[in-house]
């Protein structure tokens, strides 16, 4: 059901490559997984298009994450089932609860196409649609959001150097954070 041009989030650990199609993540937003022994939270916020992978082990405790149903700065707020701490997805920071002020360890991941994944990792594993899952996988429930002039529930001041919902790639180069617009 996945076409070669569809995007997915690639995570690699100890020789195991796993792909998480955005067509699934857009509906579920958080996947708790173990890749080659590494417990990870694969996360995607469809409103701000942030696709990030975090280490689930914090201070010797393995956390299981879920979506809280809350937004903060138009970004997904996750929660962990062990302490019920709320976590900001874009930063990995605990914002309310036992781990408030703690940051999850961000792990390297990439957005690539399904075709690129299949070519580069012929033995790679792809997250499958859940059995009996949604029939609407591949449809965007937020279809017109990207053309909005203002992020949903955002009350701050927007930066006028780019449109408010411009997609960017964020990188850290020599300890300096930079963002490059897709356009």
C-alpha positions in Angstrom: 0.0 0.0 0.0 3.0 2.3 0.4 4.2 4.0 -2.7 7.9 4.8 -3.3 7.5 8.5 -3.0 5.8 8.5 0.4 7.9 9.9 3.3 8.9 7.9 6.3 11.1 8.4 9.4 14.2 6.3 9.3 15.9 5.2 12.5 19.0 3.0 12.6 20.6 1.3 15.5 23.3 -1.4 15.6 22.8 -2.4 12.0 19.0 -2.5 12.1 17.1 0.0 9.9 13.5 0.6 10.6 11.1 2.9 8.7 8.0 4.5 10.1 5.7 5.8 7.4 4.3 9.2 8.0 1.0 7.9 6.6 0.7 5.9 9.9 2.4 8.4 12.2 0.1 11.2 11.1 -2.8 9.3 12.8 -1.0 7.7 15.8 1.8 10.3 16.5 3.8 8.1 18.9 5.2 4.6 18.5 7.0 2.9 21.4 9.5 0.5 19.9 12.6 -1.5 20.6 15.2 -1.4 17.8 18.2 -3.7 18.2 17.7 -3.6 22.0 17.3 0.3 22.1 14.0 1.4 23.5 12.8 4.4 21.5 9.8 6.7 21.1 9.2 7.5 17.5 7.2 10.7 17.4 5.5 12.9 14.8 3.5 16.0 15.2 1.3 16.5 12.1 0.6 20.2 12.9 4.2 21.3 13.0 5.7 18.4 10.9 8.3 17.5 13.5 9.4 13.9 13.2 11.8 13.0 16.1 13.1 9.9 17.8 13.9 9.8 21.6 15.5 7.3 24.0 12.8 6.0 26.3 15.1 5.2 29.1 15.3 8.1 31.6 17.2 7.9 34.9 17.1 4.1 34.8 13.3 4.0 34.1 11.9 2.8 30.8 9.0 5.1 29.9 6.1 4.3 27.6 4.7 7.4 25.8 1.3 8.3 24.4 -0.5 11.3 23.0 -2.1 13.4 25.7 -4.6 15.1 23.3 -3.0 18.4 24.3 -1.2 21.0 22.2 1.3 23.6 23.3 2.6 26.1 20.7 0.7 24.1 18.2 2.9 21.1 19.0 2.0 17.6 20.3 2.2 17.2 24.0 3.1 13.6 24.9 2.8 11.9 28.3 4.5 8.9 29.9 2.4 6.2 31.4 4.8 5.6 34.3 4.7 9.1 35.9 2.1 10.9 33.8 4.6 13.6 33.1 3.7 15.8 30.1 6.4 16.2 27.5 6.8 18.8 24.7 7.4 16.7 21.5 9.4 19.3 19.6 12.0 19.7 22.4 11.7 16.5 24.3 11.3 18.5 27.5 9.2 17.4 30.5 6.9 20.4 31.1 4.5 19.2 33.9 5.0 16.3 36.4 7.8 14.3 37.9 10.2 14.9 35.0 9.5 18.6 34.5 12.7 20.2 33.3 14.2 16.9 32.2 15.0 16.5 28.5 14.7 13.3 26.6 17.8 12.2 24.7 17.2 12.9 21.0 18.5 10.2 18.7 19.5 10.7 15.0 16.8 10.0 12.5 16.1 11.0 8.9 13.1 11.7 6.7 13.4 9.8 3.4 11.1 8.3 0.9 9.8 4.7 1.0 11.7 4.1 -2.3 15.0 5.4 -0.9 14.5 3.2 2.2 13.8 0.1 0.1 16.9 0.8 -2.1 19.3 1.6 0.7 18.0 -1.0 3.2 16.7 -4.1 1.3 16.5 -6.0 4.7 15.1 -2.9 6.5 11.9 -3.2 8.5 8.8 -1.1 7.8 6.1 -0.3 10.4 3.0 -2.1 9.1 -0.5 -0.8 9.4 -2.1 -2.1 12.5 -4.4 -5.1 12.0 -7.9 -3.7 11.7 -6.5 -0.2 11.7 -7.9 2.9 10.0 -8.9 2.7 6.4 -7.8 6.3 5.9 -4.1 5.8 6.2 -2.4 7.9 3.5 -5.0 10.7 3.8 -4.1 13.9 5.7 -6.6 14.8 8.4 -5.1 18.3 8.5 -5.2 18.9 4.7 -5.7 22.7 4.7 -3.6 23.4 7.8 -0.4 24.1 5.9 -2.0 27.0 4.0 -3.2 28.7 7.3 -1.7 32.1 8.0 -1.3 31.3 11.7 -0.5 28.1 13.6 -3.5 26.6 15.5 -3.8 27.7 19.1 -0.6 29.8 18.8 -0.8 33.1 20.6 2.8 34.3 20.4 4.4 36.6 17.8 5.3 34.9 14.5 8.6 35.6 12.8 8.0 37.4 9.5 11.2 36.2 7.8 9.2 33.1 6.6 5.5 32.3 6.3 4.3 31.0 9.7 3.8 27.4 8.5 6.8 27.2 6.2 8.4 23.8 6.3 12.1 23.8 7.4 14.8 21.4 8.0 16.6 22.0 11.3 20.2 21.0 11.8 22.9 21.5 14.3 26.2 22.3 12.6 29.3 22.9 14.8 27.1 23.4 17.8 25.0 26.1 16.0 21.3 25.5 15.3 20.2 26.4 11.8 17.0 26.1 9.8 16.7 25.8 6.1 13.3 26.4 4.4 12.2 23.7 2.0 11.4 26.5 -0.5 
